Amino acid sequence: MGHLDILPENGLLHLFIQHTSAGLTINENADPSVLSDFVTFFERLAPEHLPGITHTQEGPDDMPAHIKASLVGTSITVPITKGRLNLGIWQGIYLCEFRNRGGARRLVATIYS
């Protein structure tokens, strides 16, 4: 993915991930336990080898990854203020990979000014 050289003075950044087993979210990024708690929660919510799952051609982690990605979502929008992303002091952008070995992911970044 390329980088963003200059953000407009004011506007919006919209990020979209072009995959069905990964997602995007904004959450606390100051305490590393937040990330480990996310992993624990999602593993309990939709574990591999979930009884009754029939979509298993790509492995036991595939359908649980689709479920998790649907719950997290595929896009986020962040305001741009004074040429910077206007995130809260504790907020960070997470790309959530829900496959054991997800491979390369593509993001679409759109800036509205």
Beta strands, then each sheet from edge to edge (+ up, - down):
strand 1: 10-17
strand 2: 22-28
strand 3: 75-81
strand 4: 84-85
strand 5: 91-97
strand 6: 107-112
sheet 1: 4+ 3- 1+ 6-
sheet 2: 2+ 5-
end
